[in-house]
Each structure stands twice: as C-alpha cells, then as structure tokens.
C-alpha cells in the first residue's frame, strides 16, 4: 500500500486526539481501594467541620460574663462540676460561677462560651469539691473553635476528576464516604508487533530482540491510571494481525500497537487500519522521535500506532495517549506539567523538527536544571531508565548550549533535588 504521509505539528496532532474524547462511566469502590483513582463526583461536606464548638486547649470552660472585671487585683472562684475529654460531653449545662475541666478537642458545654487555659488558672480542692480561680477577663468565643469554622455543610471540597491522594482519602473518611464514586478505568489493550520479538525469558538469537515495549507501555498505562491488558505479540502476517486487532478494538476502550507503522514491507498497521474502515487522524508528525506515530478511530475507539523504537514509543505515549486517558478519567488538567529549566549540558544537534529529548531534572539553589538522559536516538532504550522529563527543543533551531533556558515536560517526580532547609 502506497501511503501518503504529510507531517502535522505536534499541537495539531494532540488536538485531533483530544477532540475524540467521549464521556466515561463510573463505578463505586470501597474507600480503602480508592487510592490513586479519579473521583466520579464532587465531594461535598455532609456536615460542618468542626461539627460542634470545641476547645483547642486543655483548660476550663466557663462563661465570659463571669470573668468581667477580673484582673491582677481581682480573682474569681469557680466550682468545677466535672471533667470531659475528647469524645465526651458535659452531663448538664453550666450555671453561673461554674466551670468544666475540658481537654483539647472536647465539645464546649452548654452555658459556656470561652476556655481559660490551665496556665492562667489555679486549681485546688476544698471540702471535697474541685475549684479553680482565675484573675483574667475572657471574651466571648476566646479559645473556642466554632462549629463550621473550617468547613460549612454543603461546601464542595474536591471536584470530580481529581486523583485521590492520602489527603483526599482523609476527607472522604471524615465525611463518611465508605463507598466512593470513581471514574471507571479505561481498558487499554496492548499489542507488540514484529516477528523479531522474543519474550523476556528467551535467549537472544541472531536478528532477534527482546520485547521491551510491551512492559514499558504496560507500566505507562498503569501509571496513567488506566487498566493495561497485554494481548501478546503479533507476527508480521496480515491475516493474523487483522483478526487480532479487529477483535481487540471491539473489546477495549483504547488499543495500542507498538511497531508496524513505518513504510517498510512488513509494516502492516496502515493496511489494517484501511481494512478496518478506520479514520486515520494523522500518520506523521513534525517531531523527533516518533514522527511516524499514527492515530486512527474505528467505531468510536482510538487506535494508537506507536513506533517500535523504544524511545519513540515512550514519547508517543506520553504526548498523545496519556492525555486521552486522563480525559477518560475526567481529569480537568489532562496534560503533563510544563516548566522552564536551565540546560545543564550542551546539545549541539540541529532540530529541523520539534524534538523531545529524554532528560532528567535536578534542582540547585532554587533553580531547575535539565540534562539529556543519554544517547538521543529513537531506538535507544538505556536512556529511558533515568528519564523523568522531556526537554522540548523547537523546530528550526541549530542546537543549544549549557545554561540556555529550555522548556521541559515533567513526566514523574524524580526526587533528585536538594534537601528542604
């Protein structure tokens, strides 16, 4: 099949993919299984926080009007009727001249409107009864955390599409979400194509390579929050490939194939897309690596034809497949974070097209630095081990020098930075 390929800009390719986003379904999971899932609904406060007026200190709860006029020369004695800790309530309302010994977090008793900390009180026993004396005037509400002062009932705390982290999990528990509505994980099928591929446990043979892409893409899919389904290797046989791809496209939400999208005699994916009746969104991108990355759609399902070269495959996934997975998960910010960094090493290679250099970032003196992670070739796999960012170099540039400011796309938090101080 003679293939017409006209490269389009990266931005246009991303837009073409994201335009095909469809609404995802939801499911409910137990709170303990919700970590790293994406919320399928807004989380609202089912009650105020705190749910009652409470004490922030250990001290004595009393009414402020009983302290009017108190000072160094004027003390007042209060009868301490009981002691309450967090999780307990006073047995009755306070009367004039009475106080309750109260612990941090306990509910302010009815009839009290302030708390005197232990440090400013003198406690003692008299005739078998507990008392305390105070020489300081207190104001209404002094040392009281009021009901709803942190959050009012009905407040939207976290929006749908947010990834559940430990803090959000604490909120869910606080407001009684024992079952959490989450976005259903899209099911992403993965094929590795090529007769030259060996399984990881097979010994190397002349002309063969081990299948690294399947493991890499599976990990990238899972890191993106989707369910990865490895469907096996496909040999360079049209009928076998077509049947397998056709069946998988009907069963998966997204289908990824690695390899077979170039223009060689054994690159079968373009013919398979044609036979499927798929609409090809693009089949060449003005970028390096991964220029032959191809995306097609058939019956509402997106098919990602990623390069068989490991680095190009890795880049293609992060630029085009990652954001559509995030869209499935209703993440309102589906793209990887971008920032600026100082180039930590010369990169003299010319860039006729936009280049995504596999890089690693570090921080020194509050500044971000980026260095190439290794050899900048599409087929190189060793550089991926240290890659935590892409260094983005615009097309039409003739190289960059140490110290130049560049844009980087952050792939993951490497932790390679100076200690907090």
Secondary structure, 3 states (H helix, E strand, C coil): CCCCCCCECHHHHHHHHHCCCCCCCEEEEEHHHCCCCEECCCEECCCCECCCCEECCCEEEECHHHHCCCECCECEEEEEEEEECCCCCCCCCCCCCEEEEECCCCECCCCCCEEEEHHHEEEEEECCEEEEEECCCCCCCCCEECCCCCECCCCEEECCCCECCHHHHHHHHHCCCCEEEEECCCEEEEEEECCCEECCCCCCCCCCEECCHHHHHHHHHHHCCCEEEEEEEECCCHHHHHHHHHHHHHHCCEEEEECCCCCCCCCCHHHHHHHHCCEEEECCECEECCCCCEEEEECCEEEEEECCCHHHHHHHHHHHHHHHHHHHCCCCCCCCCEEEEEECCCECCCECCEEEEEEEEEEECCEEEEEECCCCCCCCCHHHHHCCEEEEECCCECCECCCCEEEEEECCCCCCECCCC
